[in-house]
Amino acid sequence: MLRVGITGGIGSGKTTICRIFEVLGIPVFYADEAAHKVMETDAALQTQIVALLGAAAYPGGVIDRRYISGKVFGFPENLAALNALVHPATGHAWERFQAENAGAPYVLKEAAILFESGAHTTVDKTICVTAPEALRLARAMQRDGAEEAAIRSRMARQMPEHEKAAKSDFVIVNDDQTAVLPQVLALDGLIRL
């Protein structure tokens, strides 16, 4: 079974594109959602996170995302250490997802940091969803209800979109000018070959 990674910068519209693939019957693994789930449900991982960041990470046994964010964002060593714990657990979830969907023509792995995390090595092909920065910024601000500075800070931590596109096998343009459905349908046809 072919494994296809799909990435793009914040606000590029990766989720929208993935939903179209899902309508076409393609299973999609959402890496961020999977990471959140393993952080909530994997007892061994929780123990490791508590050892790294302190008991306040799971008060009463329930994850405190705000506390964890405060301990890792702006602290590169803590973020790297947390990622070193969470990424392998998410990788196991990706392996299970592939096994559960073995009958599909192919599967998608959606990950904002596909290249940055090294997760591109777990897929056979890659797709980058692109959009102009101003549009990505507006979308992310509206979606997250966040200030421009906060979104720009998140953008700055991601690989520039043109680099992601250059590293990818395929590019989908999601600029609100170019129709995305024909692009997705054409790509689905190519991947199924």
C-alpha positions, 0 to 999 in steps of 0.5 A: 500500500502506498503511503502519502504524506501531505503537508503545508504551512499554517493556514494553507488548507491541508485539512480542507484538502484532506477532507476531499481525499476522505470523500474519495474514500482515502483514509487520512491519519492526522498526525497532530490529532494522533499526538494529542490522543497518545498524550491523553491516553498512553500511560507510559508516555504520560509518565515520561512527560511528567518526569520531563515537565513536572506533575502539573502537566497532568493534574488529577491525571488529565493533561494540561495543554496550557501548562505544557505549552508554557513549558516548551514554547520558547524553550527549545530544549524542552520542546525537543525533549517533548518531541523526542517522547511524543513522535515515537508514540505517534509513529506507533499510532501511524503504524497501527493506522496503516495496518487497519487500512491495509485494504485502501488504495493508499493512505494519507498522513497529514502533518504540518511538520512532515519534513521538520520532524523527519516523518517524511521518511515514513511515507512513499510520496509527499504532497505540499498544499500551498497558499500565499502568506497573506491568505494563510495568515488571514485564514489562521487568524480567523480559524484560531481567533489569534492575533497576527503576531501569534500566527507569525510566530508559529509560521516562523517556527515552520519550514518556509512553504517554498522549501516544503514545496521543493521537497514534495513530489506534488503541489496543490495550490489552494489560493482561493483563485485556483480550483482545488477539486480538479487538482485533487482528482488528478492527483488521486488518479495519479496516485492510484496508478 
